[in-house]
């Protein structure tokens, strides 16, 4: 019987032609893998920073939407909200502008408790139409601008900076 009858080839070359990885090939593969893992770690940090920024913008959007809904609910007295600033005392009069004063005080509390560093909200109201008493055919529309600014937190991938978001809405009393 010859060696081929059992299905195993015979080799006269010896152990020099073994199959498998050499130490050099294993080191190159480990180097390529480590570079890839370092890149993923960098992307993870950047992703975390963007996630925090998105969370802040969501909070700011909710704060502005809350105040816009309050103003829309009291739209006959939209001018009472002009110059509302969460950084100072509410400008409304307690005897003539109770609802706007209450909205201002509640919004100040919401902004202060928003967990946004240095958060501040400002509301300006501008009349878009000529004087409605002199010209009754106007729609008596107002442009309401709500601006919220805050400080971002410093992380390993970004520096602290001030961010500002401005929301505008058109309000027409009934």
Residue pairs with C-beta under 8 A, 6 or more apart in sequence:
3 9
3 10
4 10
11 17
21 29
45 155
45 156
45 157
46 157
48 155
48 157
49 155
49 157
49 158
52 152
52 153
52 155
53 152
56 116
56 150
56 152
56 163
57 165
59 114
59 115
59 116
60 114
60 116
60 119
60 148
60 150
60 165
61 165
61 167
63 107
63 110
63 111
63 114
63 119
63 121
63 148
64 121
64 146
64 148
64 165
64 167
65 167
66 107
66 110
67 103
67 107
67 121
67 123
67 146
68 144
68 146
68 167
68 169
70 103
70 106
70 107
71 78
71 81
71 103
71 123
71 144
71 169
71 171
72 169
72 171
74 80
74 81
74 99
74 100
74 103
75 171
75 172
75 173
75 174
76 173
76 174
77 97
77 99
77 100
78 125
78 142
78 144
78 171
78 173
79 125
79 127
79 142
80 92
80 97
80 99
80 100
81 100
81 103
81 104
81 123
81 125
81 144
82 91
82 123
82 124
82 125
83 91
83 123
83 124
84 90
84 91
84 92
84 100
84 104
84 107
84 121
84 122
84 123
85 91
85 120
85 121
85 122
85 123
86 107
86 108
86 111
86 112
86 119
86 120
86 121
86 122
87 120
87 122
90 101
90 104
90 105
90 108
91 104
92 98
92 100
92 101
92 104
93 101
94 101
107 121
111 119
111 120
111 121
111 148
112 119
114 150
116 150
116 151
117 150
117 151
117 152
117 153
118 149
118 150
118 151
118 162
119 148
119 149
119 150
120 148
120 149
120 150
121 146
121 147
121 148
122 146
122 147
122 148
123 144
123 145
123 146
123 147
124 144
124 145
124 147
125 142
125 143
125 144
125 145
126 142
126 143
126 145
127 140
127 141
127 142
128 141
128 142
128 143
128 170
129 135
129 138
129 139
129 140
129 141
130 138
131 138
132 138
132 140
139 172
140 172
140 173
141 170
141 171
141 172
142 170
142 171
142 172
143 168
143 169
143 170
143 171
144 168
144 169
144 170
144 171
145 166
145 167
145 168
146 166
146 167
146 168
146 169
147 164
147 165
147 166
147 167
148 164
148 165
148 167
149 162
149 163
149 164
149 165
150 162
150 163
151 160
151 161
151 162
151 163
152 158
152 160
152 161
152 162
152 163
153 160
154 160
